[in-house]
Amino acid sequence: MSKIYYCVDCKRVGTNSDVCLYCNGTYLKPITQGTSVNIIGTKKKGRVLKVKQNEVLLILVDDMNNKFVKEVLIEDIRKVL
């Protein structure tokens, strides 16, 4: 399980622990299991289940309170406050 980090300034997620690839910010924090994230371009929010090479498994909940797992690329998620 590889580690992923999010930038405190722009909330984008990446694998580099030194500098943000999007805003060049240097203050990054690790994302752990259970962290809330948002899929960019949608209104779907979920929690991190597992981190693979360049993908993240998310637990999503729909309107009927059904839970399901979805694979999303690391570049397509953003940290939720």
C-alpha positions as CSV (number, residue, x, y, z in Angstrom):
1,M,0.0,0.0,0.0
2,S,1.6,3.2,-1.2
3,K,1.2,6.5,0.6
4,I,-0.7,9.5,-0.9
5,Y,-0.6,13.1,0.3
6,Y,-2.8,16.2,0.0
7,C,-1.8,19.8,-0.3
8,V,-3.2,22.0,2.5
9,D,-3.4,25.0,0.2
10,C,-5.3,23.5,-2.8
11,K,-6.5,20.2,-1.3
12,R,-5.4,18.2,-4.4
13,V,-4.1,14.7,-3.9
14,G,-0.8,13.3,-5.2
15,T,2.0,10.8,-4.5
16,N,4.9,13.2,-4.1
17,S,5.6,14.0,-0.4
18,D,7.9,17.0,-1.1
19,V,6.0,19.5,-3.2
20,C,2.5,19.8,-4.7
21,L,2.3,19.2,-8.4
22,Y,-0.6,21.6,-8.9
23,C,0.3,24.7,-6.8
24,N,3.9,24.0,-5.8
25,G,2.9,24.2,-2.1
26,T,5.3,22.6,0.3
27,Y,2.9,21.8,3.2
28,L,1.6,18.3,2.5
29,K,-0.2,15.9,4.9
30,P,-0.7,12.1,4.4
31,I,-4.1,10.6,3.6
32,T,-5.0,7.6,5.7
33,Q,-7.8,5.0,5.6
34,G,-11.2,6.6,6.3
35,T,-10.3,10.1,5.1
36,S,-13.2,11.9,3.3
37,V,-12.5,12.8,-0.3
38,N,-14.4,14.2,-3.3
39,I,-14.3,13.0,-6.9
40,I,-13.5,16.0,-9.0
41,G,-16.2,16.8,-11.6
42,T,-19.0,15.1,-9.7
43,K,-20.9,15.6,-6.5
44,K,-19.9,12.2,-5.1
45,K,-18.0,12.0,-1.9
46,G,-16.6,9.0,-0.2
47,R,-14.0,7.6,2.2
48,V,-10.7,6.0,1.4
49,L,-10.7,2.3,1.7
50,K,-7.4,1.3,0.2
51,V,-4.6,2.8,-1.9
52,K,-3.1,1.0,-4.8
53,Q,-0.3,2.1,-7.3
54,N,-2.1,4.9,-9.0
55,E,-5.7,4.2,-7.9
56,V,-7.7,4.6,-4.7
57,L,-10.6,2.4,-3.6
58,L,-13.4,4.6,-2.2
59,I,-16.5,3.6,-0.2
60,L,-19.5,5.6,-1.6
61,V,-23.0,5.9,-0.2
62,D,-26.0,6.6,-2.5
63,D,-29.4,8.2,-1.7
64,M,-30.9,4.9,-0.5
65,N,-28.0,4.4,2.0
66,N,-26.5,1.6,-0.1
67,K,-22.7,1.3,0.2
68,F,-20.5,0.4,-2.7
69,V,-16.8,0.4,-3.7
70,K,-15.4,2.3,-6.6
71,E,-11.9,2.6,-8.1
72,V,-10.8,6.1,-8.9
73,L,-7.5,7.5,-10.2
74,I,-5.5,9.5,-7.6
75,E,-5.5,12.6,-9.9
76,D,-9.3,12.6,-9.9
77,I,-9.9,13.1,-6.1
78,R,-9.6,16.0,-3.8
79,K,-9.6,16.3,0.0
80,V,-12.9,17.3,1.7
81,L,-12.7,19.7,4.7
